[in-house]
Amino acid sequence: MPTSVSFLSVACATLSLLVIFGVPVSLGIGVTRKHKGSGYAIMIGAFCYIVSAYVLEQILHGLVFTMFPNIRDNIPVFCLYGGLAAGLFEETGRLLGLRVLCKKDQSPAIGFAYGVGHGGIEAILLAGLTMLNNLIVMYAINSGNTDSLLTGLEGDQITMAQDQLAQLAAVPATQWLAAGFERLCAIGLHLALSMLIWMVVTRRLPAWGYPAAIGLHAVSNLPAMLYQAGVLSVWPTELATFVLVILIALLVRQLYRHAAPAHL
């Protein structure tokens, strides 16, 4: 049974939690203050993410991993499948959502706000709630209230829970920090790809922008897929993702500057 979690681990987890919740909230407040209708675009972005990635994509994964249980052993196929599935579902959801939104308002703020909603809800669902729960457990451990975490458990359940608490306490501080950094990169990616699809929907770019977004999304997911396959460790994964997101954002910026009447 762990007696404490290091101060640095708690601090890094807290910082990541602030990033995960604070960045999308701050971006959302900023864009809604500047452009009427952005709040609705944020909600549509969140809704489309939940339906496309959190529901439909997971159904596909369930079918694929049931039919091909050894797919993870073939790293190239696993990475290709995972990246393309994420790209196809999320970019299709983004395309449909922005088509609805841009029927009434084709402002660039709508594309940006959609990205805030998409990236924000993903950050909260995939990392924010888990990080919040982990912080609650950390504070319980450090305050000596671990017995409250074991209430209602018996026999092997207690042993398993104690092992999980020990594993949590042993997680390096830098790994807690990586969670916030990873979500920051993901939000940046979703903002960039939302602007790319917005340019397609508003006819500032030809239709090839849609498959391009799928491809770029798949490429950006490659480090994460390699991490899941055990090829990369945490920080090489995050740094590789960061580089890819920066390159994608710069590409979208250049496309915007040449295709749109105003600078981004």
N, C-alpha and C positions, 0 to 999 in steps of 0.2 A: 504494500500500500504506500503510495507516494506521500511524503510529508509536506512538500511544497513544490510550487512551480516557480522558476526563476523570475525575478523582476523583469529582466530583459525579454523573456518570452511573453509575459503578460503585456508589456509595453508594445511589442511588435504586433501582437494579435489585436490589441486595441487600435493601433494605428491602421492596420489593415481594415478593421471594421469601419473606422471613420472614412477611409477611402471608398470602400464598397458602397456605403450608404450615402456618404457626403458628396461624392463627385456627381452622381446622377441627379441628386436633389438640387445641388447648386446649379448645375447646367440647366435643369428643368426650370428653376426659378428665373434664371437669367433669360432664357429664350421666351418664356411666357410673358415676361415683363416687356420684352421688345416687340413681340408680334402676336396679335390676336389670332386665336385658333391653334396656337402651339400646344396648349394643354390637351386639346382633343387629339392632336397628332401624337403626343406622348402616349396617350391611352391606347390609340390604335397600334402603335409600335409595340407596346407591352402585350396587347392582346394577340397580335400576329405572331409574336415570338412564342407565347405559351401554346398556341394552337399548332404552329408549324414544327417547332423544335421540342417542346416539352410533352406534346401529345403524339402528333403524327410520326415524327422521326423516331420516337421511342418505340412505337408500334412496329416500325420497320426493323429496328435493331432487335427487338424481341423475336421477330420472325427469322431474320438472318442468322442470329447467333444460335437459334434452335435448330435451323436447317444445317448450318455449317459451324458446329461447336469448336472446331479446330482452327477457325479463321485467324485467331490471334497468333497462332504459331507461324503463319506466313506473314512476316512483317510488311513487305511491300504491298500485298493485297489488303491487309488490315489498315494500313495508313491510307491507301487509295480509297478504299470503301468509306472509312470514317470521315475523311476530308470531303469527299464528294457528296456524301449523304448530308452532312451539315450544310454545305454550300447550297445544295439543291433545295432543301426544305426551307432554310432561312431566307435565301435570296428570292425564292418564289413567294414566300409570305411577305417579304419586303416589297416585291413588285406589286402584288395585289393590294396591299395596304396603301401604298403610295398612289396607286391608280385611283383608289377611292378618294383619298385626301386631295389629290391634285385636280379633281374635277371642279372643286370650288376655289382652291387657292394654290397657285403654282409658285409661291414665294420660296426661296432657298431655306427660309426658317422652318418650313414644313418638313423638308428633308432632314434637316438637322434635328428637329424635335422628334421625328420618328426614330432617329438613331438613339436619342436619349432614352426614349421609352423602351426600345428593343434592348439596348445594352444595359440599361438600368435594371430592368426586371430580371434579366439573365444574371447579373451580378448578385442581386438579392437572393434569387432562388437557388443558384448554384453554389454561392459562397457565403453570402451575408447571414443567412439563417443558421448555417452550420457554425460559422465563426462566432456568432452570438451565443450559441449553445456551448461552444468550447470555452468561451470566456466565463460564462456562468459556472461551469465546472471548475475552471482554474481558481476563481474566487472562492468557491466552496472548499477546494483543497487547501488553499492558503489560509482560510479562516478556521480550518480544523473541523469543517462540517461534512466530511466525506461520508459519515454514517447516514446522513440524510439522502445521499445519492444511492445508497444500497437498500433503502427502505422497500420492503415488499419482495425482495429477492431471497432465494433460498438455494442452498447447496452449490451446485456447479455454476449457477447464475451469479452468485456472489464472487466466486473465483474468477469467472470470465470478466465481470465488471471491474474487479480489482486490477486485472491484467490490462484492461483498456485504460483505466486511470493511470497506471504506471507508464503505458505507452504514450499517452497524451503528455504527461509531465516530462517525458524524455525527448519530445520533439524539439529540435534545435530552434532557437529564436529566429534565425534567418529563414526558416521554412514558414513560420507564421507570417513573416514579412513578405515572402514570395506570393502569398495568396492575394494580398492587396495589389501588389505590382502586376500580377497576372490579370486581375480584373480591370486595372487601369488600362492595360494594353488592349484588352477585349473591348472596352468601351470606345477607345480610340478607333479600333477596327470597325465597329458598328457605325460610328459616325461617318467614317470615310466611305464605307460601302453604301450607307443610306444616301449619301450625296451622289454617289455614282448611279444608283438606281433612280434617284430623283431626276438626274440628267436624262436618263433613258425615257422615263415617264413623261417629262416635259419636252421631249424631242430635241433636247440640246445635244444629245448623242444618239447615234443609230442604235438599232436593236441589239447589236453585238455587245453592248454594255452589260446586258443581262447575263449571258454565258460567261463574259469576262469576270463579272462579280462572283459567279459560282466558282470559277477557277481560282480567283484571288483568295476567296474564303477558304477553299480547300488547301491552298498553299500555306496560308497563315496557320492552319490547324496542324500542319505537318510536325512541328516540334512537340506539340501536345500528344499527338498520336505516337511518336517515337518514345515519349515519356511513358505512356501507358503500356507500350510494348517492352519497356525496360531497357531501352537503348540509351536514353539520356537521363541524367539526374535533374533535380529541380532547377537549379539556377542556370545551367546551360540551356534548358528548355525555355526559361523566361527571357533570357538574353536573346536567343534566336528569334523568339516570338516578337520581342521588342523591335529588333532590326527589320523583320518582315513587315510589321505594322507601320513603321516609319516609312519604308519604301512604298507601301501601298497608299499611305496618306499623301505622300509627295506626288505619286502618279495621279491620284484623283485630283489633287490641287492643280496640276498641270492641265489635265483634261478640262477642269472647270474654267481655268483662265483662258483657254483657247475656244471653249464651246459656249460659254455664258457671256452675257454682255457686261457683267460686273466681276470684279475680283473677289476671291474668297477671303 
